[in-house]
Each structure stands twice: as structure tokens, then as C-alpha cells.
Amino acid sequence: MKNVLLILVVAILVTTSSQAQVLSNKNKQYTEADSLRGSLRPERAYDVLKYHLQVQIDPVERYISGFNTITFKAEEELPVMQIDLFENMQIDSIMHGANQLSYTRKFNAVFVEFKESIKASEKDSIQVFYSGNPIVAKNAPWDGGFVFKKDEDGNPWIAVAVQGTGASLWYPNKDHQSDEPEEALIEIAVPNGLTNVSNGRLIGRTELNNGYTRWSYKVINPINNYDIVFNIANYVHFQDTFRDLDLDYYVLPYNLEKAKKQFSEVKPMMDCFYEKFGEYPFKEDGFKLVETPYLGMEHQSAVAYGNYYKMGYLGRDLSGTGIGLKWDFIIIHESGHEWFGNSITANDIADLWIHEGFTTYSEAVYIECRWGKEDALKYLEGLRKNIGNLAPIIGDYGVNSEGSPDMYAKGANIINTIRSIYNNDELWWKTLKDFSTTYKHQTIDTKTVEDFFNAPVATDLQPIFDQYLRKSTIPVLEFKETEKRISYRWNTDVANFNMPVDIFINDKEIRITPTNSWMEFPKDVEDLDDIKVNEKEFYIETKFTK
């Protein structure tokens, strides 16, 4: 991390230039490559059941070779099957049983032609042999690719991070978030003397006759394509348990004592998240923290950690309140993704706010568990300085398009605003936990989220979701004072906006429900100076006009 400030800015994705870029992208002309990656075409009408990935990684040549066996069930008759692999990677052959299949390539898509169509509901598999020099990341994890570094002792330290860029950067798969393999066997061969850590449980280690050792891991829960990873280093391992959950830690030897101290935060985090979100969703695969040569990523059951054993975000507080320095940002944020992003996954990356908004909110949940609600609200309010409100949070569907980077801080503040609308913490925590458990191990869309949180309350949340998620601006609560009365209304892009909000009149808190039409206070409210709005719990703007 040569430039911490630059990385900080990139990580939270809030600079004016990045927001402007997102704004300009909303009007971009999408290409055929975008559609091939982002849409569910007839050639993708199959359900992935299992990946068996077996790869050898050469650290010197930065070269990989191996195969992925894709087991699937056809959802309809399938004469041609689309898989994905970056065009710089070589396909050596594609086998269907004993038959070698023909294929064509277009951009990063590969169209595999079966000799006889796979019938609807039929289960089958293909084996894709491939090789090449995968893309090396310039600044992982924000641009995808491999990371080749050396530790302080000169040992190879290699990892991969590909969210957004795509897992097809390094192995063939159906590279769409809507379809996750129900299980995965990940076998990575690395030079003797090095350790590989991947997702799931270590089930075997085999010394090959070429100076390499193959490390085999098995995942028995659904897993996102981009979560499937390797981590190669001269690791040392220590472990612990939380209730009946195995906690495994892999770190560089000279950081062992620091890691034992820093990773002690995992237990209070788990205690909090179990209470608020339900038990760890991948208990069968265990929980791992793995030291990586980049800042961090939410790789399922093998969470990447590179925060230099500092509190906050590389020793900084993203909220500017001081509260962010009480805890290790990467441990909490990336582990929060195990519930939101890994267990509950957005069908289309246009809805990526489901991952990032809820996970950023999980930071505040953790703060509330440890230090109380006031600190949690203060933290969320502090994060608002990172919001640009220049483009909608939801992206364009079917073209591999993320929405605004506001999905992090704004997403969390939207969720907290919904909590404030509930005005019933018992109901709120029950609903949030029910959401996490109801959609465990599922892929969903924004409408599913909206309908679920709308159901328990009398207020119609749909116009509220529409304003916050599908428009760039936030609601403005306007007050005006005339000779006769003080009036108030919502100024919004969305019609029929009736969000309740708490205000203070002479320090007495009351709840009002403005509409888009002017409404008058009773005559005893005489002065705008007597009114204050609870902006701590409601993410809105206010405007007073005399």
C-alpha cells in the first residue's frame, strides 16, 4: 500500500471524478460484450451444480494450467452452451465424456457445441482444459487479477481477487451472479514448501512428482464464482472455535503474535452477527481469515485480510468520527459479507447495493452491539460525507453494470432510515434476522428486498425505495413560514411520497407524515427556529424558508 490516501479514496469510491464517471456511464452505449457477460441468453439456460477446478500455478512464469469440470442441469433443450473465459486465456480442449467438442469464441464468451442437444432437466458435465498467463492486477482488489508478491523473507506470496472483473479472468465458468455451484472441489498445485488456502475444508494434500504439492479443498455450500480463490504463501496456521464454528487463521510467520491479538475481534463480531443476522451461513465449510497481499475481500469461508493489523481502515476512520478506530474495518466489513453478498447474493450486479449497503450497515450493527446505538448512528451520519448523490444506486440490468458507488454509505443510511420508519426496534431486528435467514444461500433482486421489508409495516415503503435507489437525489423536507402558518412538505422526484419523519418542536419529539403537498402545523407552532429535524436517524435534507 504505497499510497494509503489514494487507496482510501478508491476503496470507498466517493471522489467527484469517480461519481462523474458513473454518471456518464448511465448514458453509455453498451456493447455486445456487455450483453454476453450480463444477460441470461438461451445458451445460458442451465443450472450449475458443481465445479471441480484443478489448476497448477507457476509463480516464476506467472502461468496457470489445468481444467474445470462443470456439472450442470439443462433448464431447457441445450444445443449450444455458453461458458466464460477471458480471451487472453487459451482453451486447450473441451471434453464431453470421451468426445472432444467444437466451440467458437466471441470476446470473453465461449460457445460450446454439443454433438446432440442436452435435453431439458438432464444432468451432464463438460471438462474444459485451459492454460495461460492470467491478467495481473494493477491495484487489487479494485481492479481484478492475480497478485504476485514476495513476503519480507523473500517467499512467494500470491493471491487473486476478481469481483466485478469476473472469475472467468482465471478459470472457465458461467460468469453470472444468478447461478452458483451448489458445491465445489478446488485443487491448487503450488511449489513444494508453500501452502495454498482456498475456500471450504482442506480434504487432502498430495505431493506430485514435479516439485509441486496439490492442496484440495471442498466447499459444500453454494458459492459465488468470484469467491472461489487461492492464497499461496509460507503460511502458519492457528485455530479457535466460536460455539460449534471452526475458526482458522492463516498468516505470515512474522505476523503470528500480532494476528493472535488482532483476530480476537472475530469472537465478539460473531456473537453480534449471530444475534442480529442468524448463525454463520457456511458453518459446514468453516470460517477462515487469510492474510493477503492486498487490502481485503469477502471470499466465502476464506476471507481475505490485508489491513496490516491496524484498527480502522488502514489506521484511518472512514466516518471521521473516531468511532471507526475502535475496531478493525476489514475483519468486520469483509466478514459481514458472509451474510450479505455471499449467503444472500444479487441476481444481477445492477443490484449490488444488496451486498454493499447491508454489509456497510453491518458495520453499524457491530458498533451498536459493542458500544451502543448512539455511536452507531454517529458513525452512519459520519459516512454521509462520502456520498455524492450524482447517480442512482441501481445500475442497468442485463449488461453487467454496477450502480453508483454510493451503494456503500448511502445504502447503509437507507437501511437505517427504514429502521427509523419502523419505529419499533423489536420488529426491526426480527425482520432483519428473518431476511437473512429466509434468503440464506439464495440469489435475489431488489424487488425481493423491497417486498420483504415492506410487509411488516403500515407505511408503503415503495415510493421511499424508489426515491433512494432509483433516483440520484434524496428527499428534501421543506418548511416555510408565512404570516399565518408554518407549512411543510416533501420535495421528491417520486410522486406520492409519504415518508414519516421525526422532528423536535421546542425539544419535544413528534412524528409527522408529510406528503408532496403543503401541510400546515397547528397554530401553536409559530416559529421555524422552534423546529429541528432528526437527521441523525433519517437520511434526508432539510430546507427552511422564511
Secondary structure as GFF3:
##gff-version 3
##sequence-region A 1 546
A	DSSP	alpha_helix	4	12	.	.	.	ID=ss1
A	DSSP	alpha_helix	16	25	.	.	.	ID=ss2
A	DSSP	alpha_helix	32	38	.	.	.	ID=ss3
A	DSSP	three_ten_helix	42	44	.	.	.	ID=ss4
A	DSSP	beta_strand	46	58	.	.	.	ID=ss5
A	DSSP	beta_strand	63	74	.	.	.	ID=ss6
A	DSSP	beta_strand	78	84	.	.	.	ID=ss7
A	DSSP	beta_strand	90	96	.	.	.	ID=ss8
A	DSSP	beta_strand	99	100	.	.	.	ID=ss9
A	DSSP	beta_strand	102	106	.	.	.	ID=ss10
A	DSSP	beta_strand	109	118	.	.	.	ID=ss11
A	DSSP	beta_strand	123	132	.	.	.	ID=ss12
A	DSSP	beta_strand	145	150	.	.	.	ID=ss13
A	DSSP	beta_strand	156	161	.	.	.	ID=ss14
A	DSSP	three_ten_helix	167	169	.	.	.	ID=ss15
A	DSSP	beta_strand	183	191	.	.	.	ID=ss16
A	DSSP	beta_strand	195	196	.	.	.	ID=ss17
A	DSSP	beta_strand	201	207	.	.	.	ID=ss18
A	DSSP	beta_strand	212	219	.	.	.	ID=ss19
A	DSSP	three_ten_helix	225	227	.	.	.	ID=ss20
A	DSSP	beta_strand	231	233	.	.	.	ID=ss21
A	DSSP	beta_strand	236	242	.	.	.	ID=ss22
A	DSSP	beta_strand	245	251	.	.	.	ID=ss23
A	DSSP	three_ten_helix	253	255	.	.	.	ID=ss24
A	DSSP	alpha_helix	256	262	.	.	.	ID=ss25
A	DSSP	three_ten_helix	263	265	.	.	.	ID=ss26
A	DSSP	alpha_helix	266	277	.	.	.	ID=ss27
A	DSSP	three_ten_helix	283	285	.	.	.	ID=ss28
A	DSSP	beta_strand	287	291	.	.	.	ID=ss29
A	DSSP	beta_strand	296	297	.	.	.	ID=ss30
A	DSSP	beta_strand	303	305	.	.	.	ID=ss31
A	DSSP	three_ten_helix	323	325	.	.	.	ID=ss32
A	DSSP	alpha_helix	329	336	.	.	.	ID=ss33
A	DSSP	beta_strand	344	346	.	.	.	ID=ss34
A	DSSP	three_ten_helix	349	351	.	.	.	ID=ss35
A	DSSP	alpha_helix	353	371	.	.	.	ID=ss36
A	DSSP	alpha_helix	373	383	.	.	.	ID=ss37
A	DSSP	three_ten_helix	384	386	.	.	.	ID=ss38
A	DSSP	three_ten_helix	405	407	.	.	.	ID=ss39
A	DSSP	alpha_helix	409	422	.	.	.	ID=ss40
A	DSSP	alpha_helix	425	438	.	.	.	ID=ss41
A	DSSP	beta_strand	442	444	.	.	.	ID=ss42
A	DSSP	alpha_helix	446	454	.	.	.	ID=ss43
A	DSSP	alpha_helix	462	470	.	.	.	ID=ss44
A	DSSP	beta_strand	476	481	.	.	.	ID=ss45
A	DSSP	beta_strand	486	491	.	.	.	ID=ss46
A	DSSP	beta_strand	501	505	.	.	.	ID=ss47
A	DSSP	beta_strand	508	512	.	.	.	ID=ss48
A	DSSP	beta_strand	519	520	.	.	.	ID=ss49
A	DSSP	three_ten_helix	528	530	.	.	.	ID=ss50
A	DSSP	beta_strand	531	533	.	.	.	ID=ss51
A	DSSP	beta_strand	541	545	.	.	.	ID=ss52
###
